[in-house]
Amino acid sequence: MTMSETITEQKVLNKLDIPDFRHMTKDKVMGFASMLPDMDPEVAKKALG
């Protein structure tokens, strides 16, 4: 997967149906984890940081 095909922060938030990563719940974590392989590394760092 190239950088242009990676999932952006806004796409992750939209897929999880949350306004920002502070609203991540236990239920949303599984969906987030399934997106990690396709996610921009910076997006993952922001969400987990």
mmJSON file of the N, C-alpha and C atoms, coordinates in Angstrom:
{"data_MODEL":{"atom_site":{
"group_PDB":["ATOM","ATOM","ATOM","ATOM","ATOM","ATOM","ATOM","ATOM","ATOM","ATOM","ATOM","ATOM","ATOM","ATOM","ATOM","ATOM","ATOM","ATOM","ATOM","ATOM","ATOM","ATOM","ATOM","ATOM","ATOM","ATOM","ATOM","ATOM","ATOM","ATOM","ATOM","ATOM","ATOM","ATOM","ATOM","ATOM","ATOM","ATOM","ATOM","ATOM","ATOM","ATOM","ATOM","ATOM","ATOM","ATOM","ATOM","ATOM","ATOM","ATOM","ATOM","ATOM","ATOM","ATOM","ATOM","ATOM","ATOM","ATOM","ATOM","ATOM","ATOM","ATOM","ATOM","ATOM","ATOM","ATOM","ATOM","ATOM","ATOM","ATOM","ATOM","ATOM","ATOM","ATOM","ATOM","ATOM","ATOM","ATOM","ATOM","ATOM","ATOM","ATOM","ATOM","ATOM","ATOM","ATOM","ATOM","ATOM","ATOM","ATOM","ATOM","ATOM","ATOM","ATOM","ATOM","ATOM","ATOM","ATOM","ATOM","ATOM","ATOM","ATOM","ATOM","ATOM","ATOM","ATOM","ATOM","ATOM","ATOM","ATOM","ATOM","ATOM","ATOM","ATOM","ATOM","ATOM","ATOM","ATOM","ATOM","ATOM","ATOM","ATOM","ATOM","ATOM","ATOM","ATOM","ATOM","ATOM","ATOM","ATOM","ATOM","ATOM","ATOM","ATOM","ATOM","ATOM","ATOM","ATOM","ATOM","ATOM","ATOM","ATOM","ATOM","ATOM","ATOM","ATOM","ATOM"],
"id":[1,2,3,4,5,6,7,8,9,10,11,12,13,14,15,16,17,18,19,20,21,22,23,24,25,26,27,28,29,30,31,32,33,34,35,36,37,38,39,40,41,42,43,44,45,46,47,48,49,50,51,52,53,54,55,56,57,58,59,60,61,62,63,64,65,66,67,68,69,70,71,72,73,74,75,76,77,78,79,80,81,82,83,84,85,86,87,88,89,90,91,92,93,94,95,96,97,98,99,100,101,102,103,104,105,106,107,108,109,110,111,112,113,114,115,116,117,118,119,120,121,122,123,124,125,126,127,128,129,130,131,132,133,134,135,136,137,138,139,140,141,142,143,144,145,146,147],
"type_symbol":["N","C","C","N","C","C","N","C","C","N","C","C","N","C","C","N","C","C","N","C","C","N","C","C","N","C","C","N","C","C","N","C","C","N","C","C","N","C","C","N","C","C","N","C","C","N","C","C","N","C","C","N","C","C","N","C","C","N","C","C","N","C","C","N","C","C","N","C","C","N","C","C","N","C","C","N","C","C","N","C","C","N","C","C","N","C","C","N","C","C","N","C","C","N","C","C","N","C","C","N","C","C","N","C","C","N","C","C","N","C","C","N","C","C","N","C","C","N","C","C","N","C","C","N","C","C","N","C","C","N","C","C","N","C","C","N","C","C","N","C","C","N","C","C","N","C","C"],
"label_atom_id":["N","CA","C","N","CA","C","N","CA","C","N","CA","C","N","CA","C","N","CA","C","N","CA","C","N","CA","C","N","CA","C","N","CA","C","N","CA","C","N","CA","C","N","CA","C","N","CA","C","N","CA","C","N","CA","C","N","CA","C","N","CA","C","N","CA","C","N","CA","C","N","CA","C","N","CA","C","N","CA","C","N","CA","C","N","CA","C","N","CA","C","N","CA","C","N","CA","C","N","CA","C","N","CA","C","N","CA","C","N","CA","C","N","CA","C","N","CA","C","N","CA","C","N","CA","C","N","CA","C","N","CA","C","N","CA","C","N","CA","C","N","CA","C","N","CA","C","N","CA","C","N","CA","C","N","CA","C","N","CA","C","N","CA","C","N","CA","C","N","CA","C"],
"label_alt_id":[null,null,null,null,null,null,null,null,null,null,null,null,null,null,null,null,null,null,null,null,null,null,null,null,null,null,null,null,null,null,null,null,null,null,null,null,null,null,null,null,null,null,null,null,null,null,null,null,null,null,null,null,null,null,null,null,null,null,null,null,null,null,null,null,null,null,null,null,null,null,null,null,null,null,null,null,null,null,null,null,null,null,null,null,null,null,null,null,null,null,null,null,null,null,null,null,null,null,null,null,null,null,null,null,null,null,null,null,null,null,null,null,null,null,null,null,null,null,null,null,null,null,null,null,null,null,null,null,null,null,null,null,null,null,null,null,null,null,null,null,null,null,null,null,null,null,null],
"label_comp_id":["MET","MET","MET","THR","THR","THR","MET","MET","MET","SER","SER","SER","GLU","GLU","GLU","THR","THR","THR","ILE","ILE","ILE","THR","THR","THR","GLU","GLU","GLU","GLN","GLN","GLN","LYS","LYS","LYS","VAL","VAL","VAL","LEU","LEU","LEU","ASN","ASN","ASN","LYS","LYS","LYS","LEU","LEU","LEU","ASP","ASP","ASP","ILE","ILE","ILE","PRO","PRO","PRO","ASP","ASP","ASP","PHE","PHE","PHE","ARG","ARG","ARG","HIS","HIS","HIS","MET","MET","MET","THR","THR","THR","LYS","LYS","LYS","ASP","ASP","ASP","LYS","LYS","LYS","VAL","VAL","VAL","MET","MET","MET","GLY","GLY","GLY","PHE","PHE","PHE","ALA","ALA","ALA","SER","SER","SER","MET","MET","MET","LEU","LEU","LEU","PRO","PRO","PRO","ASP","ASP","ASP","MET","MET","MET","ASP","ASP","ASP","PRO","PRO","PRO","GLU","GLU","GLU","VAL","VAL","VAL","ALA","ALA","ALA","LYS","LYS","LYS","LYS","LYS","LYS","ALA","ALA","ALA","LEU","LEU","LEU","GLY","GLY","GLY"],
"label_asym_id":["A","A","A","A","A","A","A","A","A","A","A","A","A","A","A","A","A","A","A","A","A","A","A","A","A","A","A","A","A","A","A","A","A","A","A","A","A","A","A","A","A","A","A","A","A","A","A","A","A","A","A","A","A","A","A","A","A","A","A","A","A","A","A","A","A","A","A","A","A","A","A","A","A","A","A","A","A","A","A","A","A","A","A","A","A","A","A","A","A","A","A","A","A","A","A","A","A","A","A","A","A","A","A","A","A","A","A","A","A","A","A","A","A","A","A","A","A","A","A","A","A","A","A","A","A","A","A","A","A","A","A","A","A","A","A","A","A","A","A","A","A","A","A","A","A","A","A"],
"label_entity_id":["1","1","1","1","1","1","1","1","1","1","1","1","1","1","1","1","1","1","1","1","1","1","1","1","1","1","1","1","1","1","1","1","1","1","1","1","1","1","1","1","1","1","1","1","1","1","1","1","1","1","1","1","1","1","1","1","1","1","1","1","1","1","1","1","1","1","1","1","1","1","1","1","1","1","1","1","1","1","1","1","1","1","1","1","1","1","1","1","1","1","1","1","1","1","1","1","1","1","1","1","1","1","1","1","1","1","1","1","1","1","1","1","1","1","1","1","1","1","1","1","1","1","1","1","1","1","1","1","1","1","1","1","1","1","1","1","1","1","1","1","1","1","1","1","1","1","1"],
"label_seq_id":[1,1,1,2,2,2,3,3,3,4,4,4,5,5,5,6,6,6,7,7,7,8,8,8,9,9,9,10,10,10,11,11,11,12,12,12,13,13,13,14,14,14,15,15,15,16,16,16,17,17,17,18,18,18,19,19,19,20,20,20,21,21,21,22,22,22,23,23,23,24,24,24,25,25,25,26,26,26,27,27,27,28,28,28,29,29,29,30,30,30,31,31,31,32,32,32,33,33,33,34,34,34,35,35,35,36,36,36,37,37,37,38,38,38,39,39,39,40,40,40,41,41,41,42,42,42,43,43,43,44,44,44,45,45,45,46,46,46,47,47,47,48,48,48,49,49,49],
"pdbx_PDB_ins_code":[null,null,null,null,null,null,null,null,null,null,null,null,null,null,null,null,null,null,null,null,null,null,null,null,null,null,null,null,null,null,null,null,null,null,null,null,null,null,null,null,null,null,null,null,null,null,null,null,null,null,null,null,null,null,null,null,null,null,null,null,null,null,null,null,null,null,null,null,null,null,null,null,null,null,null,null,null,null,null,null,null,null,null,null,null,null,null,null,null,null,null,null,null,null,null,null,null,null,null,null,null,null,null,null,null,null,null,null,null,null,null,null,null,null,null,null,null,null,null,null,null,null,null,null,null,null,null,null,null,null,null,null,null,null,null,null,null,null,null,null,null,null,null,null,null,null,null],
"Cartn_x":[0.848,0.0,0.887,0.603,1.4,0.876,1.649,1.255,-0.066,-0.321,-1.559,-2.777,-2.567,-3.664,-3.905,-3.08,-3.25,-4.465,-5.001,-6.185,-5.762,-6.442,-6.129,-6.842,-6.439,-7.054,-8.564,-8.993,-10.421,-11.195,-10.609,-11.278,-11.415,-10.38,-10.44,-11.549,-11.576,-12.607,-13.999,-14.151,-15.457,-15.881,-14.958,-15.278,-15.639,-14.998,-15.293,-16.483,-16.951,-18.078,-17.816,-16.624,-16.264,-15.684,-15.844,-15.329,-13.814,-13.201,-11.755,-11.34,-10.054,-9.568,-9.805,-10.125,-10.45,-11.754,-12.565,-13.847,-13.751,-12.536,-12.325,-12.836,-13.679,-14.209,-13.647,-13.881,-13.421,-14.005,-15.259,-15.911,-15.258,-14.786,-14.199,-12.77,-12.119,-10.721,-10.547,-11.481,-11.369,-11.446,-12.332,-12.421,-11.155,-10.638,-9.392,-8.248,-8.151,-7.066,-7.122,-8.314,-8.428,-7.986,-7.978,-7.547,-6.045,-5.366,-3.948,-3.049,-3.19,-2.285,-2.387,-3.537,-3.741,-3.629,-3.328,-3.342,-1.992,-2.047,-0.85,-0.193,1.088,1.746,1.583,1.556,1.391,0.004,-1.0,-2.364,-2.406,-1.795,-1.761,-1.049,0.064,0.806,-0.036,-0.773,-1.611,-2.713,-3.324,-4.42,-3.941,-2.775,-2.259,-1.454,-1.066,-0.207,-0.868],
"Cartn_y":[-1.18,0.0,1.234,2.152,3.372,4.403,5.463,6.507,7.155,7.271,7.904,7.022,5.726,4.812,4.61,5.205,5.014,5.775,5.31,5.925,7.178,8.272,9.533,9.608,10.581,10.775,10.976,11.814,12.088,10.839,10.028,8.788,7.837,7.759,6.91,7.399,8.701,9.263,9.02,9.179,8.934,7.475,6.566,5.137,4.731,5.363,5.055,5.859,6.817,7.674,8.429,9.048,9.872,11.193,12.271,13.574,13.715,13.039,13.051,11.835,11.612,10.396,10.379,11.496,11.506,10.773,10.571,9.882,8.383,7.866,6.443,5.645,4.666,3.801,2.4,1.547,0.161,-0.503,-0.202,-0.795,-0.339,0.895,1.448,0.955,0.467,0.042,-1.11,-2.045,-3.179,-2.699,-1.773,-1.218,-0.467,0.289,1.028,0.062,-1.006,-1.975,-2.635,-2.872,-3.521,-2.605,-1.289,-0.329,-0.05,-0.437,-0.108,-0.471,-1.644,-1.976,-1.006,-0.381,0.524,1.99,2.263,3.623,4.32,5.617,6.442,6.328,6.017,5.852,7.065,8.258,9.462,9.514,9.032,8.976,8.009,6.856,5.873,6.425,7.122,7.713,8.748,9.569,10.587,9.962,8.911,8.259,7.553,6.952,6.179,7.003,8.2,9.038,9.851],
"Cartn_z":[0.0,0.0,0.0,-0.881,-0.957,0.017,0.223,1.157,0.761,-0.555,-0.992,-0.732,-0.47,-0.204,1.29,2.141,3.576,4.074,5.184,5.777,6.536,6.285,6.952,8.3,9.096,10.412,10.285,9.365,9.225,8.812,7.955,7.556,8.736,9.571,10.762,11.683,11.939,12.817,12.252,10.952,10.326,10.457,10.213,10.301,11.727,12.707,14.105,14.628,13.845,14.2,15.512,15.585,16.738,16.235,17.021,16.585,16.708,17.685,17.845,18.668,18.78,19.421,20.934,21.528,22.96,23.239,22.207,22.361,22.066,22.025,21.768,22.964,22.71,23.769,23.584,24.567,24.465,23.221,22.925,21.76,20.455,20.406,19.187,18.951,20.0,19.898,18.907,18.882,17.952,16.504,16.222,14.877,14.51,15.476,15.268,14.974,15.759,15.595,14.225,13.72,12.413,11.277,11.521,10.506,10.548,11.61,11.789,10.603,9.993,8.876,7.692,7.509,6.376,6.758,8.006,8.527,8.345,8.102,8.073,9.457,9.53,10.83,11.759,11.215,12.039,12.67,11.955,12.496,13.671,13.517,14.595,15.826,15.611,16.729,17.461,16.697,17.321,18.144,17.632,18.334,19.601,19.525,20.649,21.632,21.233,22.065,23.083],
"occupancy":[1.0,1.0,1.0,1.0,1.0,1.0,1.0,1.0,1.0,1.0,1.0,1.0,1.0,1.0,1.0,1.0,1.0,1.0,1.0,1.0,1.0,1.0,1.0,1.0,1.0,1.0,1.0,1.0,1.0,1.0,1.0,1.0,1.0,1.0,1.0,1.0,1.0,1.0,1.0,1.0,1.0,1.0,1.0,1.0,1.0,1.0,1.0,1.0,1.0,1.0,1.0,1.0,1.0,1.0,1.0,1.0,1.0,1.0,1.0,1.0,1.0,1.0,1.0,1.0,1.0,1.0,1.0,1.0,1.0,1.0,1.0,1.0,1.0,1.0,1.0,1.0,1.0,1.0,1.0,1.0,1.0,1.0,1.0,1.0,1.0,1.0,1.0,1.0,1.0,1.0,1.0,1.0,1.0,1.0,1.0,1.0,1.0,1.0,1.0,1.0,1.0,1.0,1.0,1.0,1.0,1.0,1.0,1.0,1.0,1.0,1.0,1.0,1.0,1.0,1.0,1.0,1.0,1.0,1.0,1.0,1.0,1.0,1.0,1.0,1.0,1.0,1.0,1.0,1.0,1.0,1.0,1.0,1.0,1.0,1.0,1.0,1.0,1.0,1.0,1.0,1.0,1.0,1.0,1.0,1.0,1.0,1.0],
"B_iso_or_equiv":[0.0,0.0,0.0,0.0,0.0,0.0,0.0,0.0,0.0,0.0,0.0,0.0,0.0,0.0,0.0,0.0,0.0,0.0,0.0,0.0,0.0,0.0,0.0,0.0,0.0,0.0,0.0,0.0,0.0,0.0,0.0,0.0,0.0,0.0,0.0,0.0,0.0,0.0,0.0,0.0,0.0,0.0,0.0,0.0,0.0,0.0,0.0,0.0,0.0,0.0,0.0,0.0,0.0,0.0,0.0,0.0,0.0,0.0,0.0,0.0,0.0,0.0,0.0,0.0,0.0,0.0,0.0,0.0,0.0,0.0,0.0,0.0,0.0,0.0,0.0,0.0,0.0,0.0,0.0,0.0,0.0,0.0,0.0,0.0,0.0,0.0,0.0,0.0,0.0,0.0,0.0,0.0,0.0,0.0,0.0,0.0,0.0,0.0,0.0,0.0,0.0,0.0,0.0,0.0,0.0,0.0,0.0,0.0,0.0,0.0,0.0,0.0,0.0,0.0,0.0,0.0,0.0,0.0,0.0,0.0,0.0,0.0,0.0,0.0,0.0,0.0,0.0,0.0,0.0,0.0,0.0,0.0,0.0,0.0,0.0,0.0,0.0,0.0,0.0,0.0,0.0,0.0,0.0,0.0,0.0,0.0,0.0],
"pdbx_formal_charge":[null,null,null,null,null,null,null,null,null,null,null,null,null,null,null,null,null,null,null,null,null,null,null,null,null,null,null,null,null,null,null,null,null,null,null,null,null,null,null,null,null,null,null,null,null,null,null,null,null,null,null,null,null,null,null,null,null,null,null,null,null,null,null,null,null,null,null,null,null,null,null,null,null,null,null,null,null,null,null,null,null,null,null,null,null,null,null,null,null,null,null,null,null,null,null,null,null,null,null,null,null,null,null,null,null,null,null,null,null,null,null,null,null,null,null,null,null,null,null,null,null,null,null,null,null,null,null,null,null,null,null,null,null,null,null,null,null,null,null,null,null,null,null,null,null,null,null],
"auth_seq_id":[1,1,1,2,2,2,3,3,3,4,4,4,5,5,5,6,6,6,7,7,7,8,8,8,9,9,9,10,10,10,11,11,11,12,12,12,13,13,13,14,14,14,15,15,15,16,16,16,17,17,17,18,18,18,19,19,19,20,20,20,21,21,21,22,22,22,23,23,23,24,24,24,25,25,25,26,26,26,27,27,27,28,28,28,29,29,29,30,30,30,31,31,31,32,32,32,33,33,33,34,34,34,35,35,35,36,36,36,37,37,37,38,38,38,39,39,39,40,40,40,41,41,41,42,42,42,43,43,43,44,44,44,45,45,45,46,46,46,47,47,47,48,48,48,49,49,49],
"auth_comp_id":["MET","MET","MET","THR","THR","THR","MET","MET","MET","SER","SER","SER","GLU","GLU","GLU","THR","THR","THR","ILE","ILE","ILE","THR","THR","THR","GLU","GLU","GLU","GLN","GLN","GLN","LYS","LYS","LYS","VAL","VAL","VAL","LEU","LEU","LEU","ASN","ASN","ASN","LYS","LYS","LYS","LEU","LEU","LEU","ASP","ASP","ASP","ILE","ILE","ILE","PRO","PRO","PRO","ASP","ASP","ASP","PHE","PHE","PHE","ARG","ARG","ARG","HIS","HIS","HIS","MET","MET","MET","THR","THR","THR","LYS","LYS","LYS","ASP","ASP","ASP","LYS","LYS","LYS","VAL","VAL","VAL","MET","MET","MET","GLY","GLY","GLY","PHE","PHE","PHE","ALA","ALA","ALA","SER","SER","SER","MET","MET","MET","LEU","LEU","LEU","PRO","PRO","PRO","ASP","ASP","ASP","MET","MET","MET","ASP","ASP","ASP","PRO","PRO","PRO","GLU","GLU","GLU","VAL","VAL","VAL","ALA","ALA","ALA","LYS","LYS","LYS","LYS","LYS","LYS","ALA","ALA","ALA","LEU","LEU","LEU","GLY","GLY","GLY"],
"auth_asym_id":["A","A","A","A","A","A","A","A","A","A","A","A","A","A","A","A","A","A","A","A","A","A","A","A","A","A","A","A","A","A","A","A","A","A","A","A","A","A","A","A","A","A","A","A","A","A","A","A","A","A","A","A","A","A","A","A","A","A","A","A","A","A","A","A","A","A","A","A","A","A","A","A","A","A","A","A","A","A","A","A","A","A","A","A","A","A","A","A","A","A","A","A","A","A","A","A","A","A","A","A","A","A","A","A","A","A","A","A","A","A","A","A","A","A","A","A","A","A","A","A","A","A","A","A","A","A","A","A","A","A","A","A","A","A","A","A","A","A","A","A","A","A","A","A","A","A","A"],
"auth_atom_id":["N","CA","C","N","CA","C","N","CA","C","N","CA","C","N","CA","C","N","CA","C","N","CA","C","N","CA","C","N","CA","C","N","CA","C","N","CA","C","N","CA","C","N","CA","C","N","CA","C","N","CA","C","N","CA","C","N","CA","C","N","CA","C","N","CA","C","N","CA","C","N","CA","C","N","CA","C","N","CA","C","N","CA","C","N","CA","C","N","CA","C","N","CA","C","N","CA","C","N","CA","C","N","CA","C","N","CA","C","N","CA","C","N","CA","C","N","CA","C","N","CA","C","N","CA","C","N","CA","C","N","CA","C","N","CA","C","N","CA","C","N","CA","C","N","CA","C","N","CA","C","N","CA","C","N","CA","C","N","CA","C","N","CA","C","N","CA","C","N","CA","C"],
"pdbx_PDB_model_num":[1,1,1,1,1,1,1,1,1,1,1,1,1,1,1,1,1,1,1,1,1,1,1,1,1,1,1,1,1,1,1,1,1,1,1,1,1,1,1,1,1,1,1,1,1,1,1,1,1,1,1,1,1,1,1,1,1,1,1,1,1,1,1,1,1,1,1,1,1,1,1,1,1,1,1,1,1,1,1,1,1,1,1,1,1,1,1,1,1,1,1,1,1,1,1,1,1,1,1,1,1,1,1,1,1,1,1,1,1,1,1,1,1,1,1,1,1,1,1,1,1,1,1,1,1,1,1,1,1,1,1,1,1,1,1,1,1,1,1,1,1,1,1,1,1,1,1]
}}}
